[in-house]
């Protein structure tokens, strides 16, 4: 999949700033520093479209990336970052929850978790929340290049068991582009798009 035309279209903090053109949207959610921005860049074949940082909590807005004028990638603020105030954390939570629950253009959510670690309480709560509201989502295990290949299935099984997922998460590496084509196939299918 070669992407030629993409840019950051909108940065918003509430629904009044969201796109109004009714294009399908794919959202990326996960704890701070799980690799959301890196995954988006890898999926779009860009190095710095979505800003990455070693400092957790960098994304504090909902960022909409226009992809080939046919859909949006939506980068949501990370959760679980300890060095922010409780009130700010609650504000972020309300912003993300409002988007996920009330956005008819949202076709799929990618829940990102670091393959090297067991899912945390926030991951579990979010997964249960998705199920409660019957939201379409896919579990992604990021940073798969950071573990030995012989350990891959074991780590995927741990995440699956901890969340009681019906199937293992999809392993993804922003470095090697592992599973990029798999994710693109799912995105196009969910958005009802034949090709970009």
Residue pairs with C-beta under 8 A, 6 or more apart in sequence:
1 180
1 181
1 184
1 196
2 45
3 43
3 44
3 45
3 46
3 67
3 68
3 196
4 68
5 66
5 67
5 68
5 69
6 44
6 46
6 49
6 65
6 66
6 67
6 68
7 49
7 65
7 66
8 49
8 50
8 63
8 64
8 65
8 66
9 19
9 64
9 65
9 66
9 72
10 17
10 18
10 19
10 63
10 64
11 17
11 61
11 62
11 63
11 64
12 18
12 61
12 62
12 64
13 61
13 62
13 95
14 95
14 98
15 98
15 99
15 102
18 62
18 64
18 99
18 103
19 25
19 64
19 72
19 105
22 105
23 69
23 70
23 71
23 72
23 105
24 70
24 71
24 72
24 105
24 107
24 190
24 191
24 192
24 193
25 64
25 71
25 72
25 73
25 74
25 103
25 105
25 106
25 107
26 71
26 72
26 73
26 74
26 106
26 107
26 108
26 109
26 110
26 187
26 190
26 191
27 74
27 76
27 99
27 100
27 106
27 108
27 109
27 110
28 36
28 39
28 40
28 73
28 74
28 75
28 76
28 109
28 110
28 112
29 36
29 76
29 79
29 96
29 100
29 109
29 110
29 111
29 112
29 126
30 36
30 78
30 79
30 111
30 112
30 113
30 123
30 142
31 78
31 79
31 80
31 81
31 113
31 114
31 120
31 122
31 123
32 56
32 57
32 58
32 78
32 79
32 80
32 81
33 54
33 56
33 78
34 78
34 112
34 113
34 114
34 142
35 112
35 114
35 142
35 143
35 174
36 50
36 59
36 75
36 76
36 78
36 112
37 50
37 51
37 52
37 53
37 58
37 59
37 75
38 50
38 52
38 142
38 174
39 110
39 112
39 140
39 142
39 172
39 174
40 49
40 50
40 65
40 73
40 75
41 47
41 48
41 49
41 50
41 52
41 174
42 172
42 173
42 174
42 177
42 180
43 73
43 180
43 183
43 184
44 65
44 67
44 73
49 65
50 63
50 65
50 75
51 58
51 59
52 58
56 78
56 81
56 83
57 77
57 78
57 81
57 83
57 84
59 75
59 76
59 77
59 78
60 77
60 92
61 77
62 74
62 75
62 76
62 77
62 95
62 96
62 99
63 74
63 75
64 72
64 73
64 74
65 72
65 73
65 74
65 75
66 72
67 73
67 196
68 196
70 191
70 193
70 196
71 187
71 191
71 193
72 105
74 99
74 106
76 96
76 99
76 100
77 92
77 95
77 96
79 89
79 92
79 93
79 96
79 122
79 126
80 120
80 122
81 89
84 92
97 129
99 106
100 106
100 109
100 133
100 135
101 133
101 135
106 135
107 136
107 190
107 191
108 136
108 137
108 138
108 186
108 187
108 190
108 191
109 130
109 135
109 136
109 137
109 138
110 137
110 138
110 140
110 183
111 123
111 126
111 127
111 130
111 137
111 138
111 139
111 140
112 140
112 142
113 119
113 123
113 139
113 140
113 141
113 142
113 159
113 169
114 141
114 142
114 143
115 141
115 142
115 143
115 144
115 146
115 147
115 152
115 155
115 156
115 159
115 169
115 171
116 143
116 146
116 147
116 155
118 158
118 159
118 162
119 127
119 159
119 162
119 163
123 163
124 162
124 163
127 137
127 139
127 163
127 165
129 135
130 137
136 190
138 169
138 170
138 183
138 186
139 159
139 163
139 165
139 169
139 170
140 169
140 170
140 172
140 183
141 155
141 156
141 159
141 169
141 170
141 171
141 172
142 172
142 173
142 174
143 173
143 174
144 152
144 171
144 172
144 173
144 176
144 178
144 179
145 173
145 175
145 176
145 178
147 155
152 171
153 168
156 168
156 169
156 171
157 168
159 165
159 168
159 169
160 167
160 168
160 169
170 179
170 182
170 183
171 178
171 179
172 178
172 179
172 180
172 183
173 179
188 194
188 195
188 196
